[in-house]
Amino acid sequence: MQDKYFPDVVGSDGRDFGKAVCIITGASKGFGRCIAKEIALLLKPGSMFFLVARSGDKLRELQAELAATRAGKAGLITRCVVADLGLKDDVDQVIREIREAASDIDINQLLLINNAASLGDVSRFAKSFTDLHEVNAYMSFNVSSALSLTASVLEVFPRRQDLHRCVVNVSSLCALQPFPSWVLYCTGKAARDMMFKVLAEEEPDLRVLSYAPGPLDTDMLLQARTESGDAGLKKSIAALHSQGEVLTCEESCSKLLKVLLEDKYPSGTHLDYHDV
Ligand SMILES: NC(=O)c1ccc[n+]([C@@H]2O[C@H](COP(=O)([O-])OP(=O)(O)OC[C@H]3O[C@@H](n4cnc5c(N)ncnc54)[C@H](OP(=O)(O)O)[C@@H]3O)[C@@H](O)[C@H]2O)c1
């Protein structure tokens, strides 16, 4: 398929995200990296990308890859922001960089993809999480930073008549269902879904989507498959893998982008790959 702005790259059915500021957390690998590559093809020249993660080398690799595409050559500006989103100073730094670089550029779309997350220690059961610091550290990255980053980004780009603002929460089936030995992950994902539901209630002009991407062939799934403390769960993830039911990031990403471009979902909803 061809894109109308960048004719030799994969594009959409005529729709695009316009001239945008797009922020993707966890862009260094896995689903976030894939989203960055696919969205780049759907941005108008002059758009600005912020790629956030801890691994600077991987972000810069992606930046170079994007620069070599027609989108990059046509004026897509990409900034790498190396940050540990579990730390307040780093979250503040992300916002500072976005504010300095992008607050006064002329855009018609704001897209924030809260994708970064971690599984936490899945080798243990809920009754072993006695250490408040361990639990707080997990929640700080997986829950609190998603709220404070989103709130700060919305502050930098306030409501404006000609600005379409969209916030995505990369969610999981674990937001809805309990899985033994995944207490941190399930709790974090459930909290994030509710957080974004409340945001959608409060900000009717904002488009808010919690998207559960399905089982993806990434490092996170490898950890789930090898480290889960619950034997039954470990076995069923291994079975998903051996039966070829694990999705590629590209498969799931294309559904997410279709939903975002159609823009018909009820704001705040939880949507699963398998429901689209
Ligand atoms: N894989 C699945 O089967 C699956 C299923 C359902 C939902 N999901 C969700 O999909 C999203 C992406 O998952 P994935 O499978 O792509 O995971 P992944 O391969 O483990 O990638 C996680 C990303 O988050 C970043 N990250 C981790 N800790 C960070 C921190 N403290 N600060 C900043 N960035 C951090 C990582 O980069 P650095 O290490 O460079 O910081 C990486 O870019 C997550 O929200 C996950 O919960 C995944």
The ligand as a Gaussian input file, in Angstrom:
#p B3LYP/6-31G(d) Opt

LIG

0 1
 N        3.736000      -8.995000      25.140000
 C        2.486000      -9.332000      25.416000
 O        2.088000     -10.486000      25.229000
 C        1.524000      -8.297000      25.934000
 C        0.192000      -8.684000      26.138000
 C       -0.712000      -7.756000      26.600000
 C       -0.304000      -6.458000      26.847000
 N        0.994000      -6.101000      26.653000
 C        1.366000      -4.725000      26.922000
 O        1.978000      -4.175000      25.756000
 C        2.910000      -3.161000      26.147000
 C        4.245000      -3.419000      25.497000
 O        4.724000      -4.663000      25.938000
 P        5.903000      -5.452000      25.220000
 O        5.488000      -6.861000      25.168000
 O        6.331000      -4.728000      24.007000
 O        7.015000      -5.332000      26.368000
 P        8.600000      -5.297000      26.265000
 O        9.079000      -5.959000      25.036000
 O        9.076000      -5.774000      27.584000
 O        8.897000      -3.727000      26.132000
 C        8.627000      -2.872000      27.205000
 C        9.038000      -1.455000      26.844000
 O        8.896000      -0.649000      28.032000
 C       10.134000       0.008000      28.301000
 N       10.361000       0.135000      29.722000
 C       10.467000      -0.848000      30.651000
 N       10.715000      -0.339000      31.855000
 C       10.786000       1.010000      31.705000
 C       11.023000       2.101000      32.578000
 N       11.241000       1.912000      33.888000
 N       11.011000       3.355000      32.076000
 C       10.793000       3.567000      30.754000
 N       10.536000       2.592000      29.878000
 C       10.549000       1.324000      30.348000
 C       11.189000      -0.897000      27.668000
 O       12.351000      -0.155000      27.308000
 P       13.686000      -0.052000      28.161000
 O       13.969000      -1.398000      28.720000
 O       14.657000       0.438000      27.136000
 O       13.389000       0.987000      29.201000
 C       10.478000      -1.361000      26.395000
 O       10.624000      -0.388000      25.395000
 C        2.943000      -3.189000      27.673000
 O        2.088000      -2.201000      28.193000
 C        2.415000      -4.575000      28.005000
 O        1.864000      -4.629000      29.301000
 C        1.920000      -6.993000      26.198000

